[in-house]
Amino acid sequence: MITRILAVTLIGGAAAVVAQGSGAFPVCVGADKVLRQGGAGGCPAGSSGVALAIAGPEKPDPEIQTLKAELNDLKQKLNFLSAKVDALSKNPDNSKSTGQAIVEPFEVIDKAGKTLFKVLKSPDHQGGVIQVMNSTGKPVVWISGAANGGFLKTQSSGGFPEVALGSVGSYGGVVIRDTPDQFRASMFLEGGKPYLSLRNDNHTAVATLRQGPSGGGMLELGDAAGNGQVRLGITPGGCGRVETYPERPGNTRAITGLSSVIVGNCP
């Protein structure tokens, strides 16, 4: 059967060379272009000998096999993601009940490839951190968790002003900074008591508003150097009181105002 196929090939004018493999045997090619099996004594005069072998299975290329495996893996992942996107587009509420988790760190990008926000673990490993970017890719919002609280910080595109707020345990506050570690305004709740502070261009406290000893409000105003010059508050008896400094000669404390009576009529 093999000899007949090869003979037809040669008659057509194509001298085929069969790939080397197992089962090689000699043949003779005569003037009539027909292949005949060679004998032990060689080929007859006027013919030439050719060693043929039955073609064996082609050995797979390892690199091609690896690429095929990777391509199949990518196809499976794309099919999985396509199915998920299709399911979410048909029923967006499914995303609330899938129970799937994504391992940090990861980031979300827009169609142009720009990062919108990142999610990662905080450096102290006390919680997660979310960074939100502006249109230029600069982080401008940070949300972070702590062991017993959480924080949020925002910045302008230039870095300042910066607003930070957070709560840890029984302490909570908001600060507005115009330079690193220096704030111009702050509001705190510490130990259950509120406290508001304003600072001037030199970051010196010039006004504070807090709860006074009587439980009423107390306002203190300072000069540019931070020296307290005016104090307004509520006395334990429930009256309003205004005190100004420095003291006048002869007085232990100066009490001034539009009215001669700056302290209310309290017992």
PyMOL commands that set and color helices and strands:
alter all, ss='L'
color gray80, all
select helices_A, chain A and resi 2-11+62-90+92-96
alter helices_A, ss='H'
color red, helices_A
select strands_A, chain A and resi 25-29+35-37+48-52+106-109+115-121+128-133+139-146+149-155+162-168+171-179+182-190+193-199+205-211+217-222+228-234+240-244
alter strands_A, ss='S'
color yellow, strands_A
deselect
rebuild
show_as cartoon
